Amino acid sequence: MDLNALTQAVGDLDETAVVEILEAFVAGNPTGEEAYGVVNACQQGMAIVGELFEKSEYFVGDLIFAGELLNQAIDILKPVISGDKSKKIGAIILGTVKGDLHDIGKNIFASMVDAAGFEVYDLGIDVPPGDFVEKVKEIKPQIVGMSGVLTLALDSMKATVDALTEAGLRNDIKIIIGGNPVTEDACTQIGADAFTTNAAAGVKQCQGWVS
């Protein structure tokens, strides 16, 4: 299939084209590995949407529609990226950190780790460090995922890692962070185990930790 055409269709918010391309792809009995490449192409389409929004060519309604389009894409791909649903491979707690209200990236990641066989606990947006700590105590997950798009999210991520450390929970979990401002340097400063700006790569990282 033409991944560039898919990226462009998502960027153009062309729902009909996106659905047709994805349904044809799934009908071809693809591998999970190929499906992750397709998800990545969809994410690149979302990056185009973000750029057009910043240039004021797209508006908030377009962003919301793009998020819904992406969820629809994940739903079509779920049969391909799903493992054995009956057997959960691990638990993961996700949340957009305090001060940040963006959730498109987190929601995509949540759909994908769910499809990959994780038990997902999504705390939502604007989640303070204490809420992560309480949930980790309750669930005892293998992984905590933190998301943020704003630069200030990096401070909230660090505060959350510090809170988990103070609570004596840090050594029992792996922490992955994601979002636009996240870099290798930021990951080191925050004290996370891994970072990702690509949902498919993030899922692979999480699968590696529990395998």
N, C-alpha and C positions, 0 to 999 in steps of 0.2 A: 504493500500500500504506500501511498505518497504521504509521508509524514508532514512535509512542508505544506501540502494542500490542507491537511487537518489543522495545522497551526494557524494558517491563514483564515480558515473557516471560523475557528474559535475567535480569532482577532476581529473578524468581521461581524461576529455575533450572528452567524448564519446557522440557525438552529437546524434547518432542514438538511443542509450539507453535512453538518457535524454528525447528525443521527444516521444519515445514509452511509457515510464513510465508516462509522463505528459498527453499524449492524453488518455491513459487508465484511468487515474485519473479523468480527466474532463468528460469522458464518463459515469463515475459512479455517476454523478449528486451530487457532493460534496457540503458541505456548505462553505461559505466564511471563516469561522473559520478554517476549515480543509485546505483551500487553503493557509492561512497564515502560517500554519505549514509546508506546502510544500515549500513555498518561503524561509522559514527559513532553510530548508534542503538544498536548492540550495545555499543559502548564506554560509552555512558551507562548501559546496563543493568549493566555491570561496576561503575560508580560506585555504583549502588544496592547491589550485592553488598558492596562495600567498606564502605559506611555501616552495613549490617546486621551485618557482621562486627565493626565497631568497637563496636556496641551489644550485642555478644555474642548476637545473634539467629542469626547464622551462625557456623560453626566452620571450622577449617582445612580439613577435608574438603570443605566447601562451596566454599571458595576454590579448591581444586584442581579440583573438578568444574567450577566456573565457567570456569577457564582452559581446560579440555578442551573445554567447550561452545563457547567462543570460537574455538578452533582449528578445531573442526568447522564453525562458521559461515564462517570464512575459506575453508575447503576447498570448501564449497558455492558460495561467491562467486567462487572463483578463476577459473573460465572467463570471468567478466564483467570482472574487474579485470586479467586477464593481457593483456599485449601480445604481440608476436611473440617466442615463447620462444627462437627460434634466434639472435636477435640481442640480445646484452646491451648495455644502454645505458650501463653504468658499473659500477664496483666500490664496495662499501661495507663497512666494517668496523664491527661492532656489539659492544657489551659493556655489561654492568652493572658499574659502577665498583667499585673496591676498598672493602670494608666493607659492601657492600649485596648481598643475596642474592635480591632480587625480580626475577623474569624474565617475569611475564605480559605487561606492557606491551612489553618488548623483543621477546618472541616474536611478539606480534601485528604489531609494526612489521616484524620480519624477514620474516614471511609476506607482508606487503603489498608491501614493496620488492622481494621476490623475484618476486611476481606482476606487479609493474610493470616487470620486465625487468632488474633489477640482479643482478649477481653478489654474493652475500652471504657474508661471512665472520663468523660469530658466535663470539666469544671466550668466551661464557658469562657467569657471574656472578663477583663478587668479583675483578675483573680489575685487577691493579696497572698503574700508568702504563707501566712498562717493557715490559709485554706488548703494549700498544697501539703503542708506539714500534717494537718489533721487527716487528710484523705490517705496519705502514705501510711500513717499509723493504722488506719482502719483497714485498708486493702492489702497492704504489704506487697506492692507491685514489684516487678523486676525493673521497670523503666518509668521515668517521668519525662514528659515532653513539654517544653515551654515554647510558646510562639509569640512573636511580636514584630510589628512593622515599623513602629516609631523608634527613633534613636533612644528615647528615654526608656524603652523596654529593656535595654541592656542593663540599666541600673536595677530594674525590678527583677531581672533574671538573677543578677548577682545576689540581691537581697534574699531571693528565694533559696538559692543554693546555700547561702550563709545560714538561713533559718533551718534548713534540713540538717546542716552540719551541727548546729547548736543542739538540735533535738536528738542528735546521735543516730540519725537515719541515713546519712550520706553514704556510708560505706556499703550499705545493703542494696543500693540502687544504681542504675546507670541513668545518666541525664543527657538528653539530646535537646538541642535548641534549634529553632528555625525562624526564618524571616529575613526580610531585606537587609537590615543592618548587621546581620550576623556574619562574622569573619573568623578566621582561625585565631587571630589575636584576641578578639572578643571572647571566643570560646575558652581560651586559656585564662583570661582575666576573670571571667565569670566562674570558672571552675567546673565547666560541663565536660562530659566525656566525648561528645561529638557534636558537630553542627551540620545543618543541611539547608540548602535553599532549593532542594529538589526532593519532592515527596517520595518519588520512587527510590532514590538513593537512601533516603532516611528509613524507609521500610526495610530495605536490605540490611542496613546497619542494625536495626532492632531485631531482625530475624537472626542475625549473626550472634547477637548477645545471648539469645535464649536457646540457640541450637546446641 
